[in-house]
């Protein structure tokens, strides 16, 4: 199950976080990603990472509270993975969730599709 934020981040129940296909289309070609630090504690809504494209820089916010357990180091060498595979190879970081009930406040796929229609 994947949940979505109004800021176009996604989070899976295992804590994988990235930006949606819609978000990467809006940004254009991703040229740089600033990753969070493993072990960093994030509260829901905290700035966690920055994605820079040819058009703009965009902050990535923590969709839920938790501790960063992994970052996608492949993005350092190939930030375009976010463009080519935002939900598989282009994930940004993983969180150990502090409170899984925070997921309930996020959008499901149908609600997110309506937001971006």
KELOBA-492739 format. One line per field, with one value per residue (C-alpha): residue number from 1; residue in three letters; z, y, x. Coordinates in pm, whole numbers. Example, Ala and Ser with C-alpha at 12.3 -4.5 7.8 and 13.67 -1.06 7.14 Angstrom:
BEGIN
resi: c(1	2)
resn: c(ALA	SER)
zz: c(780	714)
yy: c(-450	-106)
xx: c(1230	1367)
***
This chain:
BEGIN
resi: c(1	2	3	4	5	6	7	8	9	10	11	12	13	14	15	16	17	18	19	20	21	22	23	24	25	26	27	28	29	30	31	32	33	34	35	36	37	38	39	40	41	42	43	44	45	46	47	48	49	50	51	52	53	54	55	56	57	58	59	60	61	62	63	64	65	66	67	68	69	70	71	72	73	74	75	76	77	78	79	80	81	82	83	84	85	86	87	88	89	90	91	92	93	94	95	96	97	98	99	100	101	102	103	104	105	106	107	108	109	110	111	112	113	114	115	116	117)
resn: c(UNK	UNK	UNK	UNK	UNK	UNK	UNK	UNK	UNK	UNK	UNK	UNK	UNK	UNK	UNK	UNK	UNK	UNK	UNK	UNK	UNK	UNK	UNK	UNK	UNK	UNK	UNK	UNK	UNK	UNK	UNK	UNK	UNK	UNK	UNK	UNK	UNK	UNK	UNK	UNK	UNK	UNK	UNK	UNK	UNK	UNK	UNK	UNK	UNK	UNK	UNK	UNK	UNK	UNK	UNK	UNK	UNK	UNK	UNK	UNK	UNK	UNK	UNK	UNK	UNK	UNK	UNK	UNK	UNK	UNK	UNK	UNK	UNK	UNK	UNK	UNK	UNK	UNK	UNK	UNK	UNK	UNK	UNK	UNK	UNK	UNK	UNK	UNK	UNK	UNK	UNK	UNK	UNK	UNK	UNK	UNK	UNK	UNK	UNK	UNK	UNK	UNK	UNK	UNK	UNK	UNK	UNK	UNK	UNK	UNK	UNK	UNK	UNK	UNK	UNK	UNK	UNK)
zz: c(0	-94	47	-98	28	-123	-181	-419	-199	-165	126	133	444	472	492	141	43	-294	-527	-750	-1127	-1148	-943	-1151	-1470	-1329	-1226	-1552	-1569	-1218	-1200	-827	-509	-155	60	432	673	790	1156	1113	1308	1110	1218	972	747	816	517	450	112	-185	-550	-810	-1171	-1474	-1381	-1001	-665	-464	-99	-15	314	547	483	827	1138	1175	1161	829	793	436	152	-218	-283	-651	-689	-617	-940	-1137	-1013	-1335	-1179	-1024	-1377	-1526	-1231	-950	-764	-808	-867	-789	-426	-209	148	387	730	1035	1113	1461	1432	1151	1222	1053	725	781	733	386	51	-114	-486	-585	-383	-520	-878	-819	-682	-992	-1251)
yy: c(0	344	676	1025	1383	1706	1794	1494	1265	900	665	290	94	-20	347	399	767	937	1177	1076	1034	1350	1548	1439	1533	1881	1926	1807	1655	1594	1697	1676	1522	1622	1317	1311	1147	790	808	1152	1190	1354	1477	1467	1773	1830	1907	1582	1620	1853	1761	2001	1996	2205	2413	2448	2316	2144	2044	1691	1669	1372	1233	1070	1089	847	779	760	400	417	659	582	642	557	901	1074	937	914	1159	1091	763	977	1067	720	518	740	460	178	276	646	622	881	748	496	564	352	492	632	612	410	577	892	703	723	1100	1073	1023	689	644	743	1065	1152	1089	1335	1594	1573	1543)
xx: c(0	125	2	48	86	-48	320	352	560	472	538	491	394	757	866	1007	974	1005	829	542	555	342	597	896	705	639	1004	1158	1506	1643	2009	2091	1951	2049	1978	1903	2147	2093	1988	1826	1500	1222	881	593	630	1002	1223	1405	1575	1611	1564	1704	1591	1672	1364	1373	1481	1211	1211	1102	913	879	530	534	752	1040	1411	1596	1720	1854	1915	1931	2301	2249	2087	2418	2561	2237	1970	1775	1657	1383	1267	1295	1165	1029	852	1106	1470	1422	1312	1488	1502	1351	1205	1139	794	735	358	199	-136	3	-43	-419	-408	-251	-425	-479	-414	-771	-764	-419	-536	-821	-573	-355	-636)
***
